[in-house]
Structure formats: structure tokens, C-alpha cells
Amino acid sequence: MDDVAWGALALTVTLLAGLYTWTRARAQGARSLSRWSGITLLPLAAYLTHTLRLIGRIGSAIAHWATGFVWSPVVWLGLILAVVAFALIGLSARLSNKAAPAAPAARGLKARRSARTAGGADTGLGEDLDEVEAILKRHGIG
């Protein structure tokens, strides 16, 4: 739109708001007249400060983005990937609460300990410590 079109738009909106302000002021009094007079002047002020053109450009950019967003298969693929990504992140949060399987080295250590204790009092700690362990087991401590 050129400058004349923006000016005509601002003037038309200002005049329509002025008519609405007049009808509200007659029905509700000075307080309404003051409030709606201020609102009536906003489109004209936006035109004179070139803010009306900025608002038009922003609106046009949002409309262009929205139509590209809705009709683009690449965007929908991106949305599907985002949903899958968030689902995997949520799944990982739930899986972190469960116990992880033991590492091979830890499994080997547990197997050696159970093999030693299954054979009786011999735990491989040396003769003196084996005797102490046997005494403790007889008294129900170990």
C-alpha cells in the first residue's frame, strides 16, 4: 500500500471511531467521551508516526508465515520430528528411574563373591581371617 492508502485508512477508522465516541458520550457522559476520544485519535497518530505501516507489515509477515506453515509438507515433517523428539525425552525421564543392568566387571565380582561364600568359610581372606569368620558364623554373627 502507498502512503495515500494508509492515510485514507487512518482517516476512515478515525471518523468511524469518532461517530462511535459521539454516541457513547451522549449515552454515558463525560467520562466515556474522554476515554473514547483518546481511542479515536490512535489510528491518526499511528499513521503520522508511520506505526500504522509497521503494523501492516507485521500483520502481512504473520499471514505469510501462517500460510507457509499450514501448507508446507516440510513444516509438518518438522512438527512430527519435534513431537517424536519430545516423546523420546519424556521416555528417557521415565526410564532413568529404573535400575540399569550391572556392568560386566561388576557381574564378575558378584559371581566370585557368591562362589567363595558357597564353598563354606573360605572367603580367600587368608588363614587368620578365615578362622575369625568361622568363629563369627558359629555364634550367628557373620
C-alpha positions in Angstrom: 0.0 0.0 0.0 1.2 3.5 -0.7 1.1 6.5 1.6 -2.3 7.7 0.3 -3.9 4.4 1.0 -2.6 4.3 4.6 -3.8 7.9 5.1 -7.3 7.1 3.8 -7.4 4.0 6.1 -6.3 6.0 9.1 -8.8 8.8 8.4 -11.7 6.3 7.8 -11.0 4.5 11.1 -10.7 7.8 12.9 -14.0 9.1 11.6 -15.8 5.8 12.4 -14.4 5.8 15.9 -15.4 9.5 16.3 -19.0 8.6 15.4 -18.9 5.8 18.0 -17.4 8.1 20.5 -20.2 10.7 20.0 -22.9 8.1 20.5 -21.2 6.7 23.6 -20.7 10.2 25.1 -24.4 11.1 24.6 -25.4 7.9 26.4 -22.8 7.7 29.2 -21.4 11.1 29.8 -18.0 12.9 30.0 -16.0 10.0 31.3 -16.9 7.9 28.3 -16.3 10.9 26.0 -12.8 11.4 27.4 -11.8 7.7 27.1 -13.2 7.2 23.6 -11.8 10.5 22.3 -8.3 9.2 23.2 -9.0 5.9 21.4 -10.4 7.7 18.4 -7.1 9.6 17.9 -4.9 6.5 17.9 -5.3 5.5 14.2 -4.4 9.0 13.1 -1.4 9.1 15.5 -0.3 5.7 14.2 -0.5 7.0 10.6 1.5 10.2 11.3 4.3 8.3 13.2 4.4 5.6 10.4 3.4 3.0 13.0 0.3 2.0 11.0 2.6 0.9 8.1 4.7 -1.1 10.6 1.6 -2.8 12.0 0.6 -3.6 8.4 4.0 -5.1 7.6 3.9 -7.2 10.8 0.4 -8.4 10.0 1.5 -9.3 6.5 4.6 -11.2 7.7 2.5 -13.1 10.2 -0.1 -14.0 7.5 2.7 -15.1 5.1 4.3 -17.2 7.8 1.0 -18.8 8.8 0.1 -19.8 5.2 3.5 -21.2 4.7 3.2 -23.0 7.9 -0.1 -24.7 7.2 0.5 -25.7 3.6 4.2 -26.8 3.7 4.9 -30.5 4.0 8.4 -29.8 5.2 7.0 -27.8 8.1 4.7 -30.7 9.0 7.6 -33.1 8.9 9.4 -30.8 11.3 6.5 -30.8 13.6 6.3 -34.6 13.5 10.0 -34.8 14.3 9.6 -32.3 17.2 6.8 -34.5 18.7 8.9 -37.6 18.4 11.9 -35.8 20.0 9.8 -34.7 23.0 8.3 -38.1 23.3 11.8 -39.7 23.4 12.9 -37.1 26.0 9.8 -37.9 28.1 10.5 -41.6 27.7 14.1 -41.2 28.9 12.9 -39.4 32.0 10.7 -42.4 32.9 13.4 -45.0 32.1 16.0 -43.2 34.3 14.1 -44.3 37.4 14.6 -48.0 36.7 17.8 -49.8 37.7 20.4 -50.1 35.0 21.9 -53.5 34.2 25.1 -54.3 36.0 28.3 -53.8 34.2 30.3 -56.9 33.1 33.0 -56.2 35.7 30.5 -55.8 38.5 28.8 -59.1 37.5 32.1 -60.9 37.6 32.9 -59.6 41.0 29.4 -60.7 42.3 29.9 -64.1 40.8 33.3 -64.5 42.5 31.9 -63.5 45.9 29.0 -65.9 45.7 31.3 -68.7 44.6 33.6 -68.1 47.6 30.7 -68.0 50.1 29.0 -71.0 48.6 32.1 -73.2 49.3 31.9 -72.6 53.1 34.1 -70.5 55.3 36.8 -70.0 52.7 36.5 -66.4 51.5 40.1 -66.0 50.3 40.9 -63.5 53.1 43.8 -65.5 54.4 44.0 -68.3 57.1 43.8 -66.0 60.1 40.7 -64.1 58.8 39.1 -67.4 57.7 39.3 -68.6 61.3 37.8 -65.4 62.6 35.0 -65.6 60.1 34.3 -69.2 61.1 34.1 -68.3 64.8 31.7 -65.4 64.0 29.5 -67.7 61.9 29.3 -70.3 64.7 28.0 -67.6 67.0 25.5 -66.4 64.4 27.1 -63.1 63.8 28.5 -63.5 60.3 
